[in-house]
Amino acid sequence: MAEPLLRSALHHRPERTGAAGLTIALQEIEDRGMIDLRGLANDEGFLGAARTVLGFDLPLAPRTSMGAGAVTGLWLSVDQWLITCPRQDAPSLHARLVEALRGIHSLAADMSDARAIFRLNGDNAREVLNKGTSVDVTSPEIAAGFVRRIRYAEIAALVHVLSTNPFACDLYVFRSYADYAWSFLTFTAREAARVKLFGRQS
């Protein structure tokens, strides 16, 4: 039986691991597994089972994240989290979650192929991100760990802030929109498109 072929959503674009000529560092993250986890936030059985497998408490505060080692939990809604991990670990982590949650009102689904992830890094990354969304990511209230679903360039997306100095974030989009989102990012991140907030433009 043939093994499944795992390919980047941008396998046809060689610049996906280091696009040049931009005001930020931009690359596709190809090796991340993703598990969609659903359950009741007031169910101690659910929370305890998830904690046992993940090694940390699921974040319950809106727009936050928690993690331990290479595994991270992103809050998506009052009953939904996106669990990320190294791609090769996703099948075993998913299996352990399913077993631990057996008999508990919940759902764990391996969604590793559903999304493409782009990392934006650099002093101009906030401004580049702002060009595609109405959410003001320059707000000082947005700190490392911040998670939010957004509309980016008119498509559904998710942003996870990794650090603020320098600013770095991961932008998740559905795989079918990966090429479009990448084109939008590389166009708006060009030097000629740079915008300096609250200052004189060059």
MDTraj code that builds the backbone (N, CA, C; nanometers):
import mdtraj as md
import numpy as np

residues = "MET ALA GLU PRO LEU LEU ARG SER ALA LEU HIS HIS ARG PRO GLU ARG THR GLY ALA ALA GLY LEU THR ILE ALA LEU GLN GLU ILE GLU ASP ARG GLY MET ILE ASP LEU ARG GLY LEU ALA ASN ASP GLU GLY PHE LEU GLY ALA ALA ARG THR VAL LEU GLY PHE ASP LEU PRO LEU ALA PRO ARG THR SER MET GLY ALA GLY ALA VAL THR GLY LEU TRP LEU SER VAL ASP GLN TRP LEU ILE THR CYS PRO ARG GLN ASP ALA PRO SER LEU HIS ALA ARG LEU VAL GLU ALA LEU ARG GLY ILE HIS SER LEU ALA ALA ASP MET SER ASP ALA ARG ALA ILE PHE ARG LEU ASN GLY ASP ASN ALA ARG GLU VAL LEU ASN LYS GLY THR SER VAL ASP VAL THR SER PRO GLU ILE ALA ALA GLY PHE VAL ARG ARG ILE ARG TYR ALA GLU ILE ALA ALA LEU VAL HIS VAL LEU SER THR ASN PRO PHE ALA CYS ASP LEU TYR VAL PHE ARG SER TYR ALA ASP TYR ALA TRP SER PHE LEU THR PHE THR ALA ARG GLU ALA ALA ARG VAL LYS LEU PHE GLY ARG GLN SER".split()
xyz = np.array([
    [0.0850, -0.1194, 0.0000],
    [0.0000, 0.0000, 0.0000],
    [0.0884, 0.1242, 0.0000],
    [0.0576, 0.2173, -0.0885],
    [0.1373, 0.3386, -0.1002],
    [0.1182, 0.4277, 0.0220],
    [0.2286, 0.4903, 0.0643],
    [0.2221, 0.5843, 0.1751],
    [0.1692, 0.7185, 0.1251],
    [0.0942, 0.7911, 0.2078],
    [0.0456, 0.9224, 0.1643],
    [0.1609, 1.0191, 0.1429],
    [0.1499, 1.1033, 0.0425],
    [0.2512, 1.2028, 0.0114],
    [0.2116, 1.3354, 0.0754],
    [0.2923, 1.3821, 0.1682],
    [0.2654, 1.5079, 0.2351],
    [0.3391, 1.6203, 0.1630],
    [0.2640, 1.7140, 0.1098],
    [0.3262, 1.8237, 0.0356],
    [0.2806, 1.9576, 0.0909],
    [0.3708, 2.0528, 0.0870],
    [0.3379, 2.1887, 0.1258],
    [0.2257, 2.2422, 0.0381],
    [0.1453, 2.3307, 0.0955],
    [0.0407, 2.3956, 0.0162],
    [0.1016, 2.4829, -0.0932],
    [0.2278, 2.5220, -0.0742],
    [0.2986, 2.6070, -0.1709],
    [0.4170, 2.5320, -0.2319],
    [0.4013, 2.4016, -0.2536],
    [0.5144, 2.3224, -0.3024],
    [0.5667, 2.3725, -0.4368],
    [0.4845, 2.4436, -0.5122],
    [0.5241, 2.4935, -0.6432],
    [0.5945, 2.6287, -0.6352],
    [0.6089, 2.6835, -0.5117],
    [0.6718, 2.8146, -0.4962],
    [0.7983, 2.7989, -0.4124],
    [0.9150, 2.7994, -0.4746],
    [1.0394, 2.7741, -0.4011],
    [1.0726, 2.8806, -0.2977],
    [1.0128, 2.9985, -0.3083],
    [1.0431, 3.1064, -0.2134],
    [0.9676, 3.0920, -0.0823],
    [0.8913, 2.9847, -0.0655],
    [0.8077, 2.9697, 0.0534],
    [0.8878, 2.9568, 0.1828],
    [1.0160, 2.9184, 0.1736],
    [1.0977, 2.9029, 0.2948],
    [1.1862, 3.0233, 0.3211],
    [1.1732, 3.1286, 0.2403],
    [1.2538, 3.2481, 0.2631],
    [1.2384, 3.3482, 0.1506],
    [1.1233, 3.4114, 0.1434],
    [1.0987, 3.5085, 0.0368],
    [1.1930, 3.6275, 0.0517],
    [1.2519, 3.6714, -0.0605],
    [1.3491, 3.7815, -0.0596],
    [1.2838, 3.9119, -0.1045],
    [1.3507, 4.0232, -0.0746],
    [1.3055, 4.1538, -0.1191],
    [1.1890, 4.2100, -0.0414],
    [1.1669, 4.1585, 0.0803],
    [1.0547, 4.2035, 0.1620],
    [1.1046, 4.2804, 0.2839],
    [1.0143, 4.3524, 0.3479],
    [1.0493, 4.4288, 0.4679],
    [1.0409, 4.3440, 0.5943],
    [0.9987, 4.2194, 0.5805],
    [0.9901, 4.1270, 0.6937],
    [1.0446, 3.9908, 0.6502],
    [1.0723, 3.9053, 0.7464],
    [1.1031, 3.7664, 0.7148],
    [0.9700, 3.6922, 0.7038],
    [0.9521, 3.6205, 0.5958],
    [0.8250, 3.5520, 0.5699],
    [0.8543, 3.4105, 0.5210],
    [0.7927, 3.3117, 0.5834],
    [0.8110, 3.1751, 0.5385],
    [0.6893, 3.0901, 0.5725],
    [0.6739, 2.9833, 0.4981],
    [0.5681, 2.8881, 0.5288],
    [0.6195, 2.7885, 0.6314],
    [0.5376, 2.7577, 0.7312],
    [0.5688, 2.6546, 0.8298],
    [0.5056, 2.5252, 0.7790],
    [0.5883, 2.4300, 0.7395],
    [0.5373, 2.3113, 0.6715],
    [0.5209, 2.1900, 0.7615],
    [0.5832, 2.1912, 0.8784],
    [0.5933, 2.0676, 0.9572],
    [0.5089, 2.0697, 1.0846],
    [0.3925, 2.1350, 1.0804],
    [0.3105, 2.1462, 1.2007],
    [0.1840, 2.0623, 1.1888],
    [0.1610, 1.9822, 1.2922],
    [0.0373, 1.9071, 1.3014],
    [-0.0670, 1.9878, 1.3757],
    [-0.1934, 1.9663, 1.3446],
    [-0.3017, 2.0423, 1.4066],
    [-0.4178, 1.9496, 1.4406],
    [-0.4634, 1.9588, 1.5631],
    [-0.5760, 1.8773, 1.6087],
    [-0.6855, 1.9699, 1.6584],
    [-0.8032, 1.9545, 1.6011],
    [-0.9186, 2.0329, 1.6452],
    [-0.9799, 1.9605, 1.7646],
    [-0.9868, 2.0293, 1.8786],
    [-1.0376, 1.9694, 2.0021],
    [-1.1602, 2.0463, 2.0496],
    [-1.2668, 1.9716, 2.0776],
    [-1.3902, 2.0337, 2.1268],
    [-1.4375, 1.9627, 2.2535],
    [-1.4912, 2.0421, 2.3443],
    [-1.5438, 1.9883, 2.4684],
    [-1.6013, 2.1007, 2.5528],
    [-1.6603, 2.0645, 2.6645],
    [-1.7220, 2.1638, 2.7524],
    [-1.6199, 2.2173, 2.8517],
    [-1.6063, 2.3491, 2.8544],
    [-1.5061, 2.4122, 2.9401],
    [-1.5394, 2.4004, 3.0883],
    [-1.6624, 2.3634, 3.1209],
    [-1.7008, 2.3461, 3.2618],
    [-1.7054, 2.1987, 3.3021],
    [-1.6558, 2.1117, 3.2158],
    [-1.6525, 1.9686, 3.2434],
    [-1.5138, 1.9313, 3.2940],
    [-1.5022, 1.9081, 3.4236],
    [-1.3722, 1.8765, 3.4811],
    [-1.3155, 1.7459, 3.4262],
    [-1.4041, 1.6536, 3.3910],
    [-1.3573, 1.5297, 3.3308],
    [-1.2868, 1.5539, 3.1986],
    [-1.3467, 1.6393, 3.1152],
    [-1.2872, 1.6759, 2.9866],
    [-1.1555, 1.7496, 3.0062],
    [-1.1560, 1.8502, 3.0932],
    [-1.0349, 1.9296, 3.1155],
    [-0.9225, 1.8438, 3.1727],
    [-0.9559, 1.7547, 3.2633],
    [-0.8551, 1.6699, 3.3244],
    [-0.7948, 1.5721, 3.2262],
    [-0.8795, 1.5129, 3.1414],
    [-0.8306, 1.4187, 3.0413],
    [-0.7377, 1.4889, 2.9419],
    [-0.7772, 1.6081, 2.8987],
    [-0.6930, 1.6842, 2.8063],
    [-0.5604, 1.7209, 2.8720],
    [-0.5661, 1.7607, 2.9986],
    [-0.4438, 1.7970, 3.0721],
    [-0.3473, 1.6797, 3.0812],
    [-0.4012, 1.5622, 3.1067],
    [-0.3176, 1.4432, 3.1203],
    [-0.2400, 1.4145, 2.9926],
    [-0.3034, 1.4315, 2.8792],
    [-0.2397, 1.4028, 2.7512],
    [-0.1481, 1.5163, 2.7064],
    [-0.1942, 1.6403, 2.7210],
    [-0.1204, 1.7550, 2.6664],
    [-0.0078, 1.8024, 2.7575],
    [-0.0253, 1.7850, 2.8880],
    [0.0758, 1.8310, 2.9818],
    [0.0553, 1.9734, 3.0274],
    [-0.0593, 2.0327, 2.9964],
    [-0.0911, 2.1684, 3.0420],
    [-0.2422, 2.1856, 3.0426],
    [-0.2893, 2.2874, 3.1141],
    [-0.4322, 2.3178, 3.1175],
    [-0.4726, 2.3889, 2.9889],
    [-0.5839, 2.3500, 2.9338],
    [-0.6351, 2.4210, 2.8178],
    [-0.6631, 2.5665, 2.8549],
    [-0.6285, 2.6617, 2.7691],
    [-0.6593, 2.8015, 2.7986],
    [-0.8098, 2.8245, 2.7950],
    [-0.8621, 2.8864, 2.8987],
    [-1.0062, 2.9115, 2.9070],
    [-1.0410, 3.0580, 2.8831],
    [-0.9432, 3.1464, 2.8955],
    [-0.9682, 3.2886, 2.8699],
    [-0.9687, 3.3132, 2.7192],
    [-1.0630, 3.3929, 2.6698],
    [-1.0698, 3.4202, 2.5261],
    [-0.9393, 3.4767, 2.4708],
    [-0.9042, 3.4330, 2.3516],
    [-0.7910, 3.4844, 2.2736],
    [-0.6562, 3.4629, 2.3430],
    [-0.6423, 3.3486, 2.4097],
    [-0.5166, 3.3165, 2.4761],
    [-0.4661, 3.1807, 2.4288],
    [-0.3451, 3.1476, 2.4705],
    [-0.2862, 3.0187, 2.4361],
    [-0.2031, 2.9686, 2.5529],
    [-0.1806, 2.8388, 2.5559],
    [-0.0964, 2.7748, 2.6568],
    [-0.0160, 2.6670, 2.5870],
    [0.0942, 2.6261, 2.6493],
    [0.1721, 2.5211, 2.5869],
    [0.2721, 2.4590, 2.6805],
    [0.3277, 2.3471, 2.6375],
    [0.4339, 2.2777, 2.7093],
    [0.5196, 2.2073, 2.6060],
    [0.6471, 2.2395, 2.6046],
    [0.7343, 2.1802, 2.5053],
    [0.6934, 2.2206, 2.3651],
    [0.6772, 2.1219, 2.2784],
    [0.6439, 2.1484, 2.1385],
    [0.4943, 2.1469, 2.1115],
    [0.4133, 2.1335, 2.2174],
    [0.2672, 2.1277, 2.2008],
    [0.2049, 2.2571, 2.2523],
    [0.1136, 2.3126, 2.1760],
    [0.0476, 2.4388, 2.2127],
    [-0.1027, 2.4255, 2.1931],
    [-0.1778, 2.4871, 2.2824],
    [-0.3226, 2.4917, 2.2697],
    [-0.3680, 2.6343, 2.2439],
    [-0.4401, 2.6574, 2.1364],
    [-0.4907, 2.7905, 2.1007],
    [-0.6407, 2.7956, 2.1253],
    [-0.6846, 2.8940, 2.2023],
    [-0.8278, 2.9113, 2.2296],
    [-0.8953, 2.9617, 2.1025],
    [-1.0004, 2.8917, 2.0586],
    [-1.0753, 2.9349, 1.9416],
    [-1.2152, 2.9826, 1.9759],
    [-1.2790, 2.9180, 2.0738],
    [-1.4118, 2.9595, 2.1184],
    [-1.4356, 2.8958, 2.2543],
    [-1.5539, 2.9148, 2.3093],
    [-1.5818, 2.8655, 2.4444],
    [-1.5760, 2.7141, 2.4548],
    [-1.5813, 2.6439, 2.3405],
    [-1.5757, 2.4981, 2.3468],
    [-1.4835, 2.4388, 2.2401],
    [-1.3885, 2.5181, 2.1937],
    [-1.3020, 2.4704, 2.0856],
    [-1.1594, 2.5219, 2.1015],
    [-1.0627, 2.4312, 2.0764],
    [-0.9212, 2.4654, 2.0826],
    [-0.8514, 2.4034, 1.9623],
    [-0.7448, 2.4690, 1.9161],
    [-0.6593, 2.4112, 1.8136],
    [-0.5298, 2.3695, 1.8819],
    [-0.5010, 2.2403, 1.8792],
    [-0.3798, 2.1873, 1.9404],
    [-0.2752, 2.1718, 1.8307],
    [-0.1593, 2.2331, 1.8477],
    [-0.0535, 2.2227, 1.7481],
    [0.0651, 2.1472, 1.8059],
    [0.1364, 2.0777, 1.7175],
    [0.2500, 1.9965, 1.7574],
    [0.3334, 1.9672, 1.6337],
    [0.4517, 1.9087, 1.6490],
    [0.5267, 1.8664, 1.5300],
    [0.4427, 1.7711, 1.4457],
    [0.4526, 1.7855, 1.3147],
    [0.3658, 1.7099, 1.2234],
    [0.3737, 1.5591, 1.2487],
    [0.4956, 1.5085, 1.2727],
    [0.5106, 1.3636, 1.2879],
    [0.4492, 1.3122, 1.4176],
    [0.4236, 1.4023, 1.5132],
    [0.3660, 1.3613, 1.6415],
    [0.2139, 1.3669, 1.6434],
    [0.1531, 1.4266, 1.5403],
    [0.0086, 1.4483, 1.5413],
    [-0.0723, 1.3178, 1.5484],
    [-0.0392, 1.2143, 1.4712],
    [-0.1212, 1.0920, 1.4788],
    [-0.1221, 1.0289, 1.6177],
    [-0.0055, 1.0213, 1.6828],
    [-0.0006, 0.9589, 1.8154],
    [-0.0674, 1.0467, 1.9197],
    [-0.0500, 1.1790, 1.9099],
    [-0.1151, 1.2693, 2.0050],
    [-0.2667, 1.2619, 1.9884],
    [-0.3119, 1.2566, 1.8651],
    [-0.4552, 1.2450, 1.8390],
    [-0.5100, 1.1156, 1.8977],
    [-0.4381, 1.0070, 1.8778],
    [-0.4835, 0.8775, 1.9292],
    [-0.4920, 0.8783, 2.0811],
    [-0.3963, 0.9410, 2.1470],
    [-0.3979, 0.9469, 2.2931],
    [-0.5119, 1.0339, 2.3443],
    [-0.5419, 1.1413, 2.2730],
    [-0.6552, 1.2259, 2.3113],
    [-0.7864, 1.1498, 2.2962],
    [-0.8023, 1.0800, 2.1852],
    [-0.9250, 1.0033, 2.1620],
    [-0.9447, 0.8994, 2.2724],
    [-0.8384, 0.8311, 2.3099],
    [-0.8480, 0.7290, 2.4137],
    [-0.8796, 0.7909, 2.5498],
    [-0.8121, 0.9015, 2.5838],
    [-0.8340, 0.9655, 2.7137],
    [-0.9742, 1.0241, 2.7249],
    [-1.0312, 1.0635, 2.6124],
    [-1.1625, 1.1294, 2.6128],
    [-1.2771, 1.0323, 2.5873],
    [-1.2469, 0.9045, 2.5811],
    [-1.3505, 0.8052, 2.5550],
    [-1.4597, 0.8133, 2.6633],
    [-1.5840, 0.8230, 2.6217],
    [-1.6964, 0.8325, 2.7141],
    [-1.7255, 0.9729, 2.7619],
    [-1.6436, 1.0698, 2.7204],
    [-1.6638, 1.2106, 2.7582],
    [-1.7166, 1.2866, 2.6369],
    [-1.8154, 1.3720, 2.6573],
    [-1.8722, 1.4521, 2.5482],
    [-1.7612, 1.5413, 2.4907],
    [-1.7092, 1.5043, 2.3759],
    [-1.5945, 1.5753, 2.3194],
    [-1.5713, 1.5307, 2.1761],
    [-1.4775, 1.5972, 2.1108],
    [-1.4369, 1.5597, 1.9761],
    [-1.2910, 1.5980, 1.9575],
    [-1.2125, 1.5072, 1.9016],
    [-1.0735, 1.5363, 1.8643],
    [-1.0543, 1.4889, 1.7216],
    [-1.0153, 1.5795, 1.6319],
    [-0.9997, 1.5457, 1.4906],
    [-0.8656, 1.5971, 1.4407],
    [-0.7898, 1.5105, 1.3740],
    [-0.6615, 1.5508, 1.3157],
    [-0.6897, 1.6351, 1.1917],
    [-0.6540, 1.7640, 1.1999],
    [-0.6809, 1.8582, 1.0907],
    [-0.5518, 1.9113, 1.0303],
    [-0.4465, 1.8312, 1.0358],
    [-0.3146, 1.8782, 0.9935],
    [-0.3093, 1.9212, 0.8476],
    [-0.3971, 1.8658, 0.7648],
    [-0.3964, 1.9004, 0.6229],
    [-0.4913, 2.0149, 0.5885],
    [-0.5601, 2.0682, 0.6866],
    [-0.6656, 2.1658, 0.6576],
    [-0.6138, 2.3079, 0.6374],
    [-0.5002, 2.3396, 0.7000],
    [-0.4544, 2.4785, 0.6987],
    [-0.3099, 2.4905, 0.6527],
    [-0.2771, 2.6085, 0.6017],
    [-0.1390, 2.6473, 0.5751],
    [-0.1022, 2.7537, 0.6779],
    [0.0251, 2.7579, 0.7147],
    [0.0706, 2.8501, 0.8190],
    [0.1857, 2.9338, 0.7650],
    [0.1761, 3.0658, 0.7826],
    [0.2820, 3.1568, 0.7405],
    [0.3362, 3.2304, 0.8621],
    [0.4677, 3.2369, 0.8735],
    [0.5286, 3.3109, 0.9846],
    [0.5782, 3.4461, 0.9362],
    [0.5325, 3.5516, 1.0054],
    [0.5754, 3.6881, 0.9790],
    [0.6648, 3.7310, 1.0942],
    [0.7822, 3.7830, 1.0616],
    [0.8789, 3.8175, 1.1659],
    [0.9522, 3.9446, 1.1278],
    [0.9563, 4.0411, 1.2192],
    [1.0324, 4.1624, 1.1937],
    [0.9608, 4.2879, 1.2403],
    [1.0337, 4.3981, 1.2375],
    [0.9814, 4.5246, 1.2889],
    [0.8597, 4.5738, 1.2115],
    [0.8471, 4.5348, 1.0851],
    [0.7357, 4.5819, 1.0030],
    [0.6226, 4.4797, 0.9936],
    [0.6319, 4.3714, 1.0703],
    [0.5338, 4.2635, 1.0571],
    [0.3942, 4.3074, 1.1000],
    [0.3844, 4.3891, 1.2056],
    [0.2524, 4.4371, 1.2485],
    [0.1850, 4.5159, 1.1360],
    [0.2630, 4.6043, 1.0745],
    [0.2069, 4.6890, 0.9699],
    [0.1625, 4.6058, 0.8491],
    [0.2434, 4.5060, 0.8133],
    [0.2063, 4.4188, 0.7022],
    [0.0765, 4.3447, 0.7338],
    [0.0666, 4.2931, 0.8538],
    [-0.0536, 4.2215, 0.8940],
    [-0.1745, 4.3139, 0.8946],
    [-0.1559, 4.4371, 0.9391],
    [-0.2656, 4.5327, 0.9467],
    [-0.3258, 4.5649, 0.8101],
    [-0.2475, 4.5492, 0.7053],
    [-0.2973, 4.5823, 0.5718],
    [-0.4071, 4.4879, 0.5245],
    [-0.4184, 4.3719, 0.5911],
    [-0.5178, 4.2760, 0.5461],
    [-0.6344, 4.2559, 0.6399],
    [-0.6349, 4.3264, 0.7545],
    [-0.7407, 4.3037, 0.8526],
    [-0.7821, 4.4334, 0.9189],
    [-0.9039, 4.4380, 0.9676],
    [-0.9513, 4.5554, 1.0403],
    [-0.9111, 4.5509, 1.1869],
    [-0.8550, 4.4379, 1.2334],
    [-0.8086, 4.4264, 1.3714],
    [-0.6780, 4.5036, 1.3850],
    [-0.6688, 4.5923, 1.4823],
    [-0.5482, 4.6721, 1.5018],
    [-0.4449, 4.5912, 1.5791],
    [-0.3549, 4.5261, 1.5072],
    [-0.2541, 4.4445, 1.5738],
    [-0.1382, 4.5278, 1.6266],
    [-0.1430, 4.6612, 1.6075],
    [-0.0416, 4.7474, 1.6681],
    [-0.0782, 4.7840, 1.8110],
    [-0.1964, 4.7439, 1.8565],
    [-0.2406, 4.7766, 1.9921],
    [-0.1441, 4.7186, 2.0955],
    [-0.1051, 4.7981, 2.1959],
    [-0.0148, 4.7476, 2.3002],
    [-0.0764, 4.6369, 2.3844],
    [-0.2081, 4.6205, 2.3760],
    [-0.2747, 4.5142, 2.4511],
    [-0.2471, 4.3762, 2.3918],
    [-0.2006, 4.3733, 2.2682],
    [-0.1720, 4.2465, 2.2031],
    [-0.0320, 4.2011, 2.2413],
    [-0.0254, 4.0957, 2.3212],
    [0.1017, 4.0465, 2.3737],
    [0.1308, 3.9068, 2.3206],
    [0.2469, 3.8558, 2.3539],
    [0.2832, 3.7202, 2.3138],
    [0.1799, 3.6218, 2.3679],
    [0.1367, 3.5299, 2.2847],
    [0.0349, 3.4329, 2.3229],
    [-0.1039, 3.4685, 2.2738],
    [-0.1215, 3.5912, 2.2278],
    [-0.2522, 3.6371, 2.1785],
    [-0.2967, 3.5534, 2.0590],
    [-0.4232, 3.5152, 2.0590],
    [-0.4817, 3.4359, 1.9510],
    [-0.6133, 3.5001, 1.9099],
    [-0.6362, 3.5104, 1.7798],
    [-0.7654, 3.5634, 1.7373],
    [-0.7982, 3.5175, 1.5957],
    [-0.9235, 3.4793, 1.5795],
    [-0.9732, 3.4559, 1.4449],
    [-1.0002, 3.5907, 1.3802],
    [-0.9578, 3.6052, 1.2551],
    [-0.9756, 3.7322, 1.1851],
    [-1.0184, 3.7061, 1.0409],
    [-1.0619, 3.8119, 0.9770],
    [-1.0745, 3.8088, 0.8312],
    [-0.9497, 3.8756, 0.7776],
    [-0.8765, 3.8034, 0.6950],
    [-0.7521, 3.8563, 0.6400],
    [-0.7614, 3.8552, 0.4876],
    [-0.7509, 3.9718, 0.4289],
    [-0.7643, 3.9854, 0.2828],
    [-0.8932, 3.9193, 0.2356],
    [-0.9985, 3.9350, 0.3149],
    [-1.1339, 3.8866, 0.2853],
    [-1.1495, 3.7356, 0.2965],
    [-1.0560, 3.6665, 0.3623],
    [-1.0723, 3.5230, 0.3851],
    [-1.0610, 3.4947, 0.5352],
    [-1.1131, 3.3800, 0.5769],
    [-1.1051, 3.3418, 0.7177],
    [-0.9607, 3.3059, 0.7528],
    [-0.9146, 3.3546, 0.8685],
    [-0.7770, 3.3298, 0.9097],
    [-0.7695, 3.3290, 1.0618],
    [-0.6530, 3.2923, 1.1108],
    [-0.6264, 3.2893, 1.2540],
    [-0.4863, 3.3425, 1.2755],
    [-0.4690, 3.4333, 1.3712],
    [-0.3362, 3.4857, 1.4014],
    [-0.2971, 3.4463, 1.5425],
    [-0.1726, 3.4022, 1.5578],
    [-0.1168, 3.3659, 1.6883],
    [0.0128, 3.4444, 1.7048],
    [0.0153, 3.5353, 1.8013],
    [0.1334, 3.6186, 1.8252],
    [0.2353, 3.5401, 1.9072],
    [0.3565, 3.5306, 1.8555],
    [0.4631, 3.4551, 1.9218],
    [0.5494, 3.5440, 2.0100],
    [0.5770, 3.6650, 1.9634],
    [0.6570, 3.7606, 2.0412],
    [0.6241, 3.9010, 1.9927],
    [0.6599, 4.0003, 2.0737],
    [0.6294, 4.1389, 2.0364],
    [0.7540, 4.2239, 2.0147],
    [0.8705, 4.1749, 2.0518],
    [0.9931, 4.2537, 2.0343],
    [1.1110, 4.1634, 2.0008],
    [1.1345, 4.1361, 1.8711],
    [1.0591, 4.1872, 1.7566],
    [0.9260, 4.1153, 1.7428],
    [0.8379, 4.1744, 1.6659],
    [0.7062, 4.1151, 1.6476],
    [0.7168, 3.9920, 1.5580],
    [0.6546, 3.8854, 1.6005],
    [0.6490, 3.7631, 1.5204],
    [0.5144, 3.6972, 1.5434],
    [0.4560, 3.6460, 1.4381],
    [0.3279, 3.5790, 1.4513],
    [0.3134, 3.4712, 1.3448],
    [0.2252, 3.3779, 1.3710],
    [0.1873, 3.2775, 1.2725],
    [0.0478, 3.3098, 1.2226],
    [0.0310, 3.3085, 1.0926],
    [-0.0982, 3.3342, 1.0296],
    [-0.1470, 3.2040, 0.9675],
    [-0.2623, 3.1564, 1.0156],
    [-0.3212, 3.0318, 0.9664],
    [-0.4315, 3.0657, 0.8666],
    [-0.4285, 3.0021, 0.7504],
    [-0.5364, 3.0162, 0.6525],
    [-0.5730, 2.8764, 0.6031],
    [-0.6938, 2.8596, 0.5531],
    [-0.7302, 2.7302, 0.4984],
    [-0.6458, 2.7020, 0.3746],
    [-0.6075, 2.5766, 0.3608],
    [-0.5110, 2.5365, 0.2582],
    [-0.5502, 2.5813, 0.1175],
    [-0.6785, 2.5783, 0.0867],
    [-0.7223, 2.6151, -0.0480],
    [-0.6968, 2.7624, -0.0793],
    [-0.6735, 2.8436, 0.0252],
    [-0.6460, 2.9859, 0.0050],
    [-0.4975, 3.0187, 0.0203],
    [-0.4138, 2.9173, 0.0352],
    [-0.2729, 2.9412, 0.0666],
    [-0.2029, 3.0248, -0.0399],
    [-0.2214, 2.9913, -0.1659],
    [-0.1526, 3.0636, -0.2731],
    [-0.1968, 3.2090, -0.2785],
    [-0.3273, 3.2312, -0.2634],
    [-0.3801, 3.3681, -0.2629],
    [-0.3250, 3.4482, -0.1447],
    [-0.3260, 3.3888, -0.0256],
    [-0.2774, 3.4595, 0.0931],
    [-0.1289, 3.4896, 0.0818],
    [-0.0530, 3.3942, 0.0277],
    [0.0910, 3.4168, 0.0107],
    [0.1174, 3.5314, -0.0868],
    [0.0439, 3.5353, -0.1953],
    [0.0594, 3.6436, -0.2928],
    [0.0258, 3.7784, -0.2302],
    [-0.0811, 3.7814, -0.1503],
    [-0.1194, 3.9065, -0.0835],
    [-0.0099, 3.9510, 0.0133],
    [0.0430, 3.8573, 0.0907],
    [0.1478, 3.8898, 0.1877],
    [0.2735, 3.9426, 0.1191],
    [0.3197, 3.8737, 0.0171],
    [0.4432, 3.9155, -0.0472],
    [0.4271, 4.0487, -0.1192],
    [0.3072, 4.0765, -0.1680],
    [0.2832, 4.2055, -0.2342],
    [0.2830, 4.3196, -0.1327],
    [0.2135, 4.3003, -0.0211],
    [0.2012, 4.4082, 0.0774],
    [0.3254, 4.4226, 0.1649],
    [0.4150, 4.3250, 0.1609],
    [0.5375, 4.3329, 0.2416],
    [0.6560, 4.3885, 0.1633],
    [0.6354, 4.4265, 0.0378],
    [0.7442, 4.4834, -0.0408],
    [0.7874, 4.6182, 0.0157],
    [0.9115, 4.6537, -0.0096],
    [0.9634, 4.7821, 0.0377],
    [0.8820, 4.8978, -0.0185],
    [0.8412, 4.8871, -0.1444],
    [0.7648, 4.9950, -0.2078],
    [0.6277, 5.0123, -0.1446],
    [0.5781, 4.9103, -0.0750],
    [0.4463, 4.9175, -0.0122],
    [0.4546, 4.9483, 0.1368],
    [0.5753, 4.9745, 0.1864],
    [0.5927, 4.9954, 0.3300],
    [0.5197, 5.1209, 0.3776],
    [0.4568, 5.1104, 0.4928],
    [0.3860, 5.2221, 0.5544],
    [0.4458, 5.2460, 0.6925],
    [0.4861, 5.3687, 0.7179],
    [0.5389, 5.4044, 0.8491],
    [0.4274, 5.4704, 0.9288],
    [0.3853, 5.4074, 1.0350],
    [0.2744, 5.4603, 1.1138],
    [0.3153, 5.5868, 1.1885],
    [0.2266, 5.6851, 1.1865],
    [0.2435, 5.8082, 1.2635],
    [0.3761, 5.8785, 1.2316],
    [0.4156, 5.8758, 1.1075],
    [0.5400, 5.9435, 1.0701],
    [0.5431, 5.9777, 0.9228],
    [0.6455, 6.0496, 0.8813],
    [0.6598, 6.0906, 0.7415],
    [0.6981, 5.9700, 0.6558],
    [0.6299, 5.9575, 0.5436],
    [0.6600, 5.8477, 0.4532],
    [0.7806, 5.8815, 0.3659],
    [0.8593, 5.7831, 0.3329],
    [0.9739, 5.8050, 0.2447],
    [0.9251, 5.8209, 0.1023],
])
top = md.Topology()
chain = top.add_chain()
for i, resn in enumerate(residues, 1):
    res = top.add_residue(resn, chain, resSeq=i)
    for name in ("N", "CA", "C"):
        top.add_atom(name, md.element.get_by_symbol(name[0]), res)
traj = md.Trajectory(xyz[None], top)
